[in-house]
Amino acid sequence: MSEKHYDLRILPLFEEDLMEIADYITYRLKNPIAAENLIDAAEAAIYERLANAESFEPYQSTRERRYPYYRIHVKNFIIFYVVIDNVMEVRRILYDKSNWKKII
């Protein structure tokens, strides 16, 4: 049995979310090491998931979607992605204590 190979696509919105979070942690909380650790952890989690992107339970959204969302929990954040054909498209990273269900 051959494994499916996924390509990775990171949307600019994800990058904006991540940079906003990192800036908040760095400048507002004055903890640049924690910000860097979060970025490293997010990157590692995404690449770890890339090998089996569809092997996890999709998020049961109340909205009708063409492609179901999947989640990756990293520290106090949730990374959201979809799978389109053979592409794992990373879309958002949001604070897990926020009202992210309204956003997603």
C-alpha positions as CSV (number, residue, x, y, z in Angstrom):
1,M,0.0,0.0,0.0
2,S,1.5,3.3,-1.0
3,E,1.2,6.4,1.1
4,K,-0.4,9.5,-0.3
5,H,2.0,12.5,-0.7
6,Y,0.8,15.9,0.2
7,D,2.2,19.2,-1.0
8,L,2.1,22.1,1.5
9,R,0.5,25.5,0.8
10,I,0.6,28.2,3.5
11,L,-1.9,31.0,3.0
12,P,-0.9,34.6,3.7
13,L,-3.7,34.9,6.3
14,F,-2.0,32.1,8.3
15,E,1.3,34.0,8.1
16,E,-0.4,37.2,9.2
17,D,-2.0,35.5,12.1
18,L,1.3,33.9,13.2
19,M,3.2,37.2,12.9
20,E,0.5,39.1,14.9
21,I,0.6,36.4,17.6
22,A,4.5,36.5,17.7
23,D,4.5,40.3,17.8
24,Y,2.0,40.3,20.7
25,I,4.1,37.7,22.7
26,T,7.4,39.5,21.9
27,Y,6.4,43.1,22.5
28,R,3.3,43.1,24.7
29,L,4.3,40.2,26.9
30,K,8.0,40.9,26.4
31,N,8.9,37.3,25.8
32,P,10.6,36.9,22.4
33,I,11.9,33.4,23.3
34,A,8.3,32.2,23.8
35,A,7.3,33.8,20.5
36,E,10.2,32.0,18.7
37,N,9.3,28.7,20.4
38,L,5.7,29.0,19.2
39,I,6.8,29.6,15.6
40,D,9.1,26.6,15.8
41,A,6.4,24.4,17.4
42,A,3.8,25.5,14.8
43,E,6.2,24.7,11.9
44,A,7.2,21.3,13.4
45,A,3.5,20.4,13.9
46,I,2.6,21.3,10.4
47,Y,5.4,19.3,8.9
48,E,4.6,16.3,11.1
49,R,1.0,16.4,10.0
50,L,1.9,16.7,6.3
51,A,2.7,13.0,6.0
52,N,-0.9,12.0,7.0
53,A,-3.0,15.2,6.7
54,E,-6.4,13.3,6.3
55,S,-5.8,10.7,9.0
56,F,-7.4,12.9,11.6
57,E,-11.0,13.7,12.4
58,P,-12.3,16.8,10.5
59,Y,-13.7,19.7,12.5
60,Q,-17.5,19.5,12.5
61,S,-18.3,23.0,11.5
62,T,-21.9,24.4,11.5
63,R,-21.1,26.1,8.2
64,E,-21.3,24.2,4.9
65,R,-17.9,23.9,3.4
66,R,-16.5,22.5,0.2
67,Y,-13.4,21.2,2.1
68,P,-13.6,20.2,5.7
69,Y,-11.3,21.9,8.2
70,Y,-8.8,19.9,10.2
71,R,-7.1,21.1,13.4
72,I,-3.7,20.9,14.9
73,H,-3.3,22.0,18.6
74,V,0.0,23.7,19.3
75,K,0.5,25.1,22.8
76,N,-2.5,27.5,23.4
77,F,-3.3,27.8,19.7
78,I,-5.1,25.9,17.0
79,I,-3.9,25.6,13.4
80,F,-6.6,25.1,10.8
81,Y,-6.1,23.5,7.4
82,V,-7.9,21.9,4.6
83,V,-6.9,19.2,2.1
84,I,-7.6,19.9,-1.6
85,D,-6.6,17.0,-3.8
86,N,-3.0,16.4,-2.7
87,V,-2.4,19.8,-1.1
88,M,-2.5,20.5,2.6
89,E,-3.5,24.2,2.7
90,V,-2.8,25.8,6.1
91,R,-5.3,28.7,6.5
92,R,-5.3,30.1,10.1
93,I,-3.8,29.9,13.5
94,L,-6.0,31.2,16.3
95,Y,-5.8,31.4,20.1
96,D,-7.7,28.5,21.5
97,K,-9.4,30.6,24.2
98,S,-10.7,33.1,21.7
99,N,-14.1,32.9,20.0
100,W,-12.6,31.1,17.1
101,K,-15.8,29.2,16.2
102,K,-17.2,32.6,15.0
103,I,-14.1,33.1,12.8
104,I,-13.9,29.6,11.3
